[in-house]
Amino acid sequence: MTLLATASSASAIVFLIIGLVIGFIAYRSSESFKEKNGVTPWHMPSWVWGVIGFLSLLLCVVLFLIARSTTKPSAPTPTARTLPAQPPPGWYPDPTSLHELRFWDGSQWTSRVEDGGVEQVAAVSGPAHTAEGPVEADGSR
């Protein structure tokens, strides 16, 4: 017997026991009402109230199973748009094309540039001020 079948039969037994308990409570309540008032509610026999109590649990279970099988999952909640991670600090092709390389400090372009292996300090101008990050040699970020 599989685990699912075992869990299913165990659930069925639990529901049956609960149904019998509810049916018995409905029966006893009807009898108690009859002792105090001389008649059962709506003049229906107590055993009918017991059956109604038992069937009410079955009706609840059936309605729950129908609702569970016909309800669509809720739409996923929108998540905050995350910005792409910034590239690590390092030397990258100069976005101004005025120099071979420019140093990216991890959040912005710096005035440190390099031409022919010689590092210099140059003004940061034009697109070098963008915080989008360095552009790789192939044009990707």
Secondary structure, 3 states (H helix, E strand, C coil): CCHHHHHHHHHHHHHHHHHHHHHHHHHHHHHHHHHHHCCCHHHCCHHHHHHHHHHHHHHHHHHHHHHHHHCCCCCCCCCCCCCCCCCCCEEEECCCCCCCEEEECCCCEEEEEEECCEEEECCCCHHHHCCCCCCCCCCCC
